[in-house]
Amino acid sequence: MNTTPTDPPSCGASHVDAGHCPLCGQPNLCAMEQARLTGQPECGPCWCTQATFGADLLARVPEQARGKSCICARCASSH
């Protein structure tokens, strides 16, 4: 009987910090993430709800961070 585990879910997984930009690593100032962390409601919509993110910029986000970490305003405005 083989008791060796086969690829446990955590094997090779990397932690994604939702409070930091996946492109530059700086704080992304995501209001939704801050509300989640603090338990306090947002005081208004996040800046990103009014921003446009081009397909070329989104393609630069590492696969493991897609849908988990917001791009910061600086990176969004520089592309």
Stockholm file with secondary structure:
# STOCKHOLM 1.0

chainA/1-79         MNTTPTDPPSCGASHVDAGHCPLCGQPNLCAMEQARLTGQPECGPCWCTQATFGADLLARVPEQARGKSCICARCASSH
#=GR chainA/1-79 SS CCCCCCSCTTTTCCCCCTTBCTTTCSBCCCHHHHHHHHCCCCSSCCGGGGCCCCHHHHHTSCGGGTTTSCCCHHHHHTC
#=GC SS_cons        CCCCCCSCTTTTCCCCCTTBCTTTCSBCCCHHHHHHHHCCCCSSCCGGGGCCCCHHHHHTSCGGGTTTSCCCHHHHHTC
//
